[in-house]
Amino acid sequence: MAIKTRSYSVDGKHEMTVDEFKRWLKKFDEDKDGKISKDELADAIRVSGGWFARRKSKYGIRSVDANANGFVDDNEIKIFAEFAEKHLNVRILHLESDEFTIQITNGTTHKANVT
């Protein structure tokens, strides 16, 4: 289950939108309960090439689990995206409805309005 995205950033991170990230993450939801457990997160970290998957998954759940239920659920995805950018070698492209983001090869980001 490799990360399949449309592009890579200058620093080699896989770029994906929030929706693409959610779809990728759902692949690891083994029990299909709509939540990501510590073990499911460890699998995602391993697949993305991360080291110390168990330790990072425990830290990841603890750091993003706002309701303290031991899982990452839909309400915590945006917080989890920040964790993923630091620990899963991905860059989440946050697109607003009336704007799109352009990543230039030198790493700068520009926004343009859609008319």
ZADO-1210 file (C-alpha; in nm, 4 decimals, padded with zeros to 6 digits):
<atoms>
<atom x="00.0000" y="00.0000" z="00.0000" code="MET" pos="1"/>
<atom x="00.2427" y="00.2646" z="-00.1114" code="ALA" pos="2"/>
<atom x="00.1442" y="00.6274" z="-00.1113" code="ILE" pos="3"/>
<atom x="00.0237" y="00.7022" z="-00.4628" code="LYS" pos="4"/>
<atom x="-00.0026" y="01.0723" z="-00.5298" code="THR" pos="5"/>
<atom x="00.0237" y="01.2985" z="-00.8258" code="ARG" pos="6"/>
<atom x="00.3528" y="01.4678" z="-00.7368" code="SER" pos="7"/>
<atom x="00.6470" y="01.5097" z="-00.5074" code="TYR" pos="8"/>
<atom x="00.7644" y="01.8352" z="-00.3555" code="SER" pos="9"/>
<atom x="01.1176" y="01.9686" z="-00.3817" code="VAL" pos="10"/>
<atom x="01.2074" y="01.8042" z="-00.0507" code="ASP" pos="11"/>
<atom x="01.0877" y="01.4629" z="-00.1746" code="GLY" pos="12"/>
<atom x="00.7630" y="01.4504" z="00.0216" code="LYS" pos="13"/>
<atom x="00.4540" y="01.3011" z="-00.1388" code="HIS" pos="14"/>
<atom x="00.1998" y="01.5751" z="-00.2078" code="GLU" pos="15"/>
<atom x="-00.1701" y="01.5070" z="-00.1659" code="MET" pos="16"/>
<atom x="-00.4866" y="01.6929" z="-00.0877" code="THR" pos="17"/>
<atom x="-00.6749" y="01.6375" z="00.2377" code="VAL" pos="18"/>
<atom x="-00.9269" y="01.4181" z="00.0506" code="ASP" pos="19"/>
<atom x="-00.6493" y="01.2060" z="-00.1018" code="GLU" pos="20"/>
<atom x="-00.4908" y="01.1759" z="00.2421" code="PHE" pos="21"/>
<atom x="-00.8228" y="01.0571" z="00.3924" code="LYS" pos="22"/>
<atom x="-00.8644" y="00.7962" z="00.1169" code="ARG" pos="23"/>
<atom x="-00.5072" y="00.6713" z="00.1702" code="TRP" pos="24"/>
<atom x="-00.5572" y="00.6547" z="00.5457" code="LEU" pos="25"/>
<atom x="-00.8815" y="00.4559" z="00.5102" code="LYS" pos="26"/>
<atom x="-00.6813" y="00.1759" z="00.3489" code="LYS" pos="27"/>
<atom x="-00.5309" y="00.1088" z="00.6920" code="PHE" pos="28"/>
<atom x="-00.8658" y="00.1005" z="00.8745" code="ASP" pos="29"/>
<atom x="-00.8615" y="-00.2793" z="00.9005" code="GLU" pos="30"/>
<atom x="-01.1802" y="-00.3158" z="01.1049" code="ASP" pos="31"/>
<atom x="-01.3656" y="-00.0544" z="00.8939" code="LYS" pos="32"/>
<atom x="-01.4895" y="00.1355" z="01.2010" code="ASP" pos="33"/>
<atom x="-01.4002" y="00.4759" z="01.0527" code="GLY" pos="34"/>
<atom x="-01.1254" y="00.5347" z="01.3102" code="LYS" pos="35"/>
<atom x="-00.7504" y="00.4756" z="01.3016" code="ILE" pos="36"/>
<atom x="-00.6078" y="00.2827" z="01.5960" code="SER" pos="37"/>
<atom x="-00.2501" y="00.2860" z="01.7220" code="LYS" pos="38"/>
<atom x="-00.1763" y="-00.0430" z="01.5387" code="ASP" pos="39"/>
<atom x="-00.3361" y="00.0798" z="01.2154" code="GLU" pos="40"/>
<atom x="-00.1305" y="00.3993" z="01.2369" code="LEU" pos="41"/>
<atom x="00.1845" y="00.1920" z="01.2918" code="ALA" pos="42"/>
<atom x="00.1075" y="00.0069" z="00.9659" code="ASP" pos="43"/>
<atom x="00.0707" y="00.3399" z="00.7817" code="ALA" pos="44"/>
<atom x="00.4019" y="00.4627" z="00.9220" code="ILE" pos="45"/>
<atom x="00.5791" y="00.1410" z="00.8186" code="ARG" pos="46"/>
<atom x="00.4367" y="00.1524" z="00.4653" code="VAL" pos="47"/>
<atom x="00.5423" y="00.5145" z="00.4213" code="SER" pos="48"/>
<atom x="00.9014" y="00.4192" z="00.5061" code="GLY" pos="49"/>
<atom x="00.9018" y="00.5470" z="00.8622" code="GLY" pos="50"/>
<atom x="01.1152" y="00.4041" z="01.1379" code="TRP" pos="51"/>
<atom x="01.0067" y="00.3350" z="01.4968" code="PHE" pos="52"/>
<atom x="00.6484" y="00.2835" z="01.3810" code="ALA" pos="53"/>
<atom x="00.5116" y="00.1659" z="01.7169" code="ARG" pos="54"/>
<atom x="00.6665" y="00.4555" z="01.9082" code="ARG" pos="55"/>
<atom x="00.5523" y="00.7121" z="01.6497" code="LYS" pos="56"/>
<atom x="00.2012" y="00.5683" z="01.6357" code="SER" pos="57"/>
<atom x="00.1669" y="00.5854" z="02.0136" code="LYS" pos="58"/>
<atom x="00.2924" y="00.9454" z="02.0091" code="TYR" pos="59"/>
<atom x="00.0709" y="01.0281" z="01.7104" code="GLY" pos="60"/>
<atom x="-00.2481" y="00.9039" z="01.8749" code="ILE" pos="61"/>
<atom x="-00.1635" y="01.0817" z="02.1983" code="ARG" pos="62"/>
<atom x="-00.0846" y="01.4103" z="02.0239" code="SER" pos="63"/>
<atom x="-00.3934" y="01.4306" z="01.7966" code="VAL" pos="64"/>
<atom x="-00.6620" y="01.2447" z="01.9919" code="ASP" pos="65"/>
<atom x="-00.8673" y="01.5450" z="02.1069" code="ALA" pos="66"/>
<atom x="-01.1495" y="01.3376" z="02.2608" code="ASN" pos="67"/>
<atom x="-00.9103" y="01.0898" z="02.4287" code="ALA" pos="68"/>
<atom x="-01.0834" y="00.7790" z="02.2888" code="ASN" pos="69"/>
<atom x="-00.7562" y="00.6212" z="02.1732" code="GLY" pos="70"/>
<atom x="-00.8284" y="00.6629" z="01.8009" code="PHE" pos="71"/>
<atom x="-00.7989" y="00.9186" z="01.5232" code="VAL" pos="72"/>
<atom x="-01.1461" y="00.9839" z="01.3841" code="ASP" pos="73"/>
<atom x="-01.2868" y="01.2184" z="01.1183" code="ASP" pos="74"/>
<atom x="-01.3046" y="01.5130" z="01.3589" code="ASN" pos="75"/>
<atom x="-00.9298" y="01.4854" z="01.4219" code="GLU" pos="76"/>
<atom x="-00.8107" y="01.4437" z="01.0620" code="ILE" pos="77"/>
<atom x="-00.6937" y="01.8036" z="01.0188" code="LYS" pos="78"/>
<atom x="-00.4818" y="01.7782" z="01.3344" code="ILE" pos="79"/>
<atom x="-00.3581" y="01.4399" z="01.2169" code="PHE" pos="80"/>
<atom x="-00.2562" y="01.5874" z="00.8799" code="ALA" pos="81"/>
<atom x="-00.0065" y="01.8084" z="01.0664" code="GLU" pos="82"/>
<atom x="00.1362" y="01.4999" z="01.2374" code="PHE" pos="83"/>
<atom x="00.1561" y="01.3211" z="00.9014" code="ALA" pos="84"/>
<atom x="00.3517" y="01.6059" z="00.7445" code="GLU" pos="85"/>
<atom x="00.6130" y="01.5712" z="01.0177" code="LYS" pos="86"/>
<atom x="00.6275" y="01.1928" z="01.0492" code="HIS" pos="87"/>
<atom x="00.4851" y="01.0236" z="00.7363" code="LEU" pos="88"/>
<atom x="00.6848" y="01.2000" z="00.4632" code="ASN" pos="89"/>
<atom x="00.3789" y="01.3682" z="00.3087" code="VAL" pos="90"/>
<atom x="00.2799" y="01.7252" z="00.2334" code="ARG" pos="91"/>
<atom x="-00.0894" y="01.8008" z="00.2603" code="ILE" pos="92"/>
<atom x="-00.2115" y="02.0581" z="00.0106" code="LEU" pos="93"/>
<atom x="-00.4834" y="02.2631" z="00.1756" code="HIS" pos="94"/>
<atom x="-00.7087" y="02.3900" z="-00.1012" code="LEU" pos="95"/>
<atom x="-00.9799" y="02.6438" z="-00.0382" code="GLU" pos="96"/>
<atom x="-01.2932" y="02.6323" z="-00.2517" code="SER" pos="97"/>
<atom x="-01.2215" y="02.9534" z="-00.4439" code="ASP" pos="98"/>
<atom x="-00.8433" y="02.9243" z="-00.4588" code="GLU" pos="99"/>
<atom x="-00.5871" y="02.6784" z="-00.5773" code="PHE" pos="100"/>
<atom x="-00.2276" y="02.6378" z="-00.4654" code="THR" pos="101"/>
<atom x="00.0679" y="02.6296" z="-00.6995" code="ILE" pos="102"/>
<atom x="00.3960" y="02.4867" z="-00.5760" code="GLN" pos="103"/>
<atom x="00.6914" y="02.6354" z="-00.7609" code="ILE" pos="104"/>
<atom x="01.0088" y="02.4264" z="-00.7910" code="THR" pos="105"/>
<atom x="01.2012" y="02.6458" z="-00.5464" code="ASN" pos="106"/>
<atom x="00.9485" y="02.5536" z="-00.2768" code="GLY" pos="107"/>
<atom x="00.7507" y="02.8761" z="-00.2631" code="THR" pos="108"/>
<atom x="00.3732" y="02.8550" z="-00.2619" code="THR" pos="109"/>
<atom x="00.1445" y="03.0900" z="-00.4502" code="HIS" pos="110"/>
<atom x="-00.2335" y="03.1109" z="-00.4362" code="LYS" pos="111"/>
<atom x="-00.4533" y="03.2240" z="-00.7203" code="ALA" pos="112"/>
<atom x="-00.8245" y="03.2936" z="-00.7302" code="ASN" pos="113"/>
<atom x="-01.0440" y="03.0821" z="-00.9551" code="VAL" pos="114"/>
<atom x="-01.2845" y="03.2898" z="-01.1619" code="THR" pos="115"/>
</atoms>
